[in-house]
Amino acid sequence: IFKGPTVVVVRDAGGHVFGGFAGASWHRANRFFGEPSALLFSLHPQCRVHRSSGVNTNFMFLASSLTTCTNGFGMGGQLDYWGLFLDARLEGGACRAPCSTFGTRMPCLSSEPVFQ
């Protein structure tokens, strides 16, 4: 789907700017994949980088035709408790904290846990 490294930057309705970096190529999968070079970051209101904690390998997830969960792409955390998730239409998403994949001290990246 997306070959090579990817940077995603989001600005939510509350003005928070955040995103993720994935060093591996994206592909549809019914499981998490990726590599430890993946990270999440915030740019506003604070600039922070959240690298792999080593706790799990839930770096990347891409779903486009599943019926068991919301379609879109996610980074970190677990299904329905994402470090960063964007829905398939790129109209909204979710960020939850703490996120075991990128560190238990990582705050919620977005202004609200579910954002637009």
GIDAPE-V401018 format. One record per pair of residues at least 24 apart in sequence whose C-alpha atoms are under 6 Angstrom apart, sorted by sequence separation. I is the first residue (numbers start at 1). J is the second residue. If there is no record, write none. Layout:
i j
I J
I J
This chain:
i j
2 26
18 42
77 101
92 116
1 26
18 43
34 59
76 101
1 27
17 43
32 58
34 60
17 44
33 60
16 44
32 60
32 61
28 62
28 63
56 101
55 101
53 101
52 101
53 102
52 102
53 103
51 102
50 102
16 110
16 111
14 111
13 116
12 116
